[in-house]
């Protein structure tokens, strides 16, 4: 995910996330609910509400692609 993320963005795990994280990778689509800023304003970790699971979990932004 190279674009700067913001709360409310619709995201999904990348193909790389699905293959590398396997059973730990979230499924389906999610909405960013919180951003943890690090290193000069770059969001390294975001909290995502995953619709399919109905849970909020943290994930590194590198494992996500923005859909909206």
Secondary structure, 3 states (H helix, E strand, C coil): CCCCCCCCCEEEECHHHHHHHHHHCCCCEEEEEEEEEECCCEEEEEEEEECCCCEEEEEEHHHEEECC
